[in-house]
Amino acid sequence: MENAHIQWAHDVLKKQNYQIQCKIPDIVQDNPWSTVYRFKTNKGFVFLKKVPSALLLESSVITLLRTEFHANAPIIIANNQEQQCFLMKDAGIQLHHYYKKSFNINILIQTMLSYTSLQISATNKTQYFFDLGVPDWRMVNLPKLYNDLINQESLLIEDGLNKDDLIKLKILESKLSFLCEQLSNYKIKDTFGHADFHDKNILINSDTGQTTIIDLGEVVITHPFFSLHNCLHMAKENFSLTDNEYDQLQVSCFEPWLEFESQQNLFDISSIINQCWSIHAALGEYRLIQSIHKNDFQKLHRQGRLSRKLSHWLNL
């Protein structure tokens, strides 16, 4: 049945005394790796998310984050493994849209500090995530993951790279290995990380100010500064932060890590991450591409999802 997941959502909500005010839900997101529907009910909005099987671990990750780490993650109403979907309570609007009305750097700082606290708490509990099937992108494994990606020559050429680019990518393997080794020499350990962490994957309740991390099917175990760098970079781009605002944001986000390294070392770590973050981002895109149906995959050809990020690495 084509809409079996929607019928399932209707049945679950009815059993839990939700009154759906419009039988056909709105589609608020529709791409090859997820479709999100919004039901208007007597208890507020409820969201139904349907994902490919490779990303279905999201509901389990959310449950783990809430129960074991008391993290600000979505509240799940129910999930359906067979239909590859789950229902969530409303958690607000994207921080990205909220900031269009009024930018407040302190909200982002507090969100980042909360996120960092989660990362530090998860440092010695990474096996919990591995048991759920969360990918292992620790620094010791990143060069192999890179090698696997750059060996997808047909895919990369179709995405916009050329043969000379592929040769250079192979030459740069040793550089990536060196950077990963450098990162491993510091006291900041690999831990939980959102592979696509930015202001569009953070929701805020306009009434309470509570923020919630979403799109948790894209989590990995990796160096925590990759997601930190991504969020800071996107904030600077999206909200035209001045250099002073960016520096304030970065220093504030460093604060919890001062327990492990000096501020100068944290800046040095950030500098290393800045050199190889595009590899991490490309691996995230590759993971999404691998997760979707072959027919949907064809739609992504020649969109430059991989080549744009790898070009940044090539041009360093």
Secondary structure, 3 states (H helix, E strand, C coil): CCCHHHHHHHHHHHHCCCCECCCCCEEEEEECCEEEEEEEECCEEEEEEECCHHHCHHHHHHHHHHHHHCCCCCCEEEEECCCCEEEEECCCEEHHHHHHHCCCHHHHHHHHHHHHHHHHHHHHHHHHHHHHCCCECCCCCHHHHHHHHHCCHHHHHHCCCCHHHHHHHHHCHHHHHHHHHHHHCCCCCCEEEECCCCHHHEEECCCCCCEEECCHHHEEEECCHHHHHHHHHHHHHHHCCCHHHHHHHHHHHHHHHHHCCCHHHHHHHHHHHHHHHHHHHHHHHHHHHHHCCHHHHHHHCCCCCCHHHHHHHHCC
